[in-house]
Amino acid sequence: MDLVRDRRRAVILNRDIADVRSSRERTRKALDATVRRVAQIAPLSFWATREREAASENRKATGATNEWMHRIIDTFGRKLDTAIDSIKKVGTQVLSSNVEEMADKALFRMSVASP
């Protein structure tokens, strides 16, 4: 009877040992998978940080470009305004001198009417 009892205990102990080994193997596999995932965090974090920095630089560059374009448009607009004003002045002067010349010529050509 002791022999049967000892064999049963041995079988039970062997099962317990197998369960512990199986559990240890599952834990090791889970730990390995976790280590692999943790190892991926640093490169992903680096790339995410780099992408955020690149986006920020792009926003700054876009803002600087917009400011530059506004300055160019303002400068060009002011130059166009100046050119238009100059053309108007020259046109007015030319027209007024032509009108004066025509008026002077008209005065000399008019016949004097006697009453």
Stockholm file with secondary structure:
# STOCKHOLM 1.0

chainA/1-115         MDLVRDRRRAVILNRDIADVRSSRERTRKALDATVRRVAQIAPLSFWATREREAASENRKATGATNEWMHRIIDTFGRKLDTAIDSIKKVGTQVLSSNVEEMADKALFRMSVASP
#=GR chainA/1-115 SS CHHHHHHHHHHHHHHHHHHHHHHHHHHHHHHHHHHHHHHHHHHHHHHHHHHHHHHHHHHHHHHHHHHHHHHHHHHHHHHHHHHHHHHHHHHHHHHHHHHHHHHHHHHHHSCCCCC
#=GC SS_cons         CHHHHHHHHHHHHHHHHHHHHHHHHHHHHHHHHHHHHHHHHHHHHHHHHHHHHHHHHHHHHHHHHHHHHHHHHHHHHHHHHHHHHHHHHHHHHHHHHHHHHHHHHHHHHSCCCCC
//
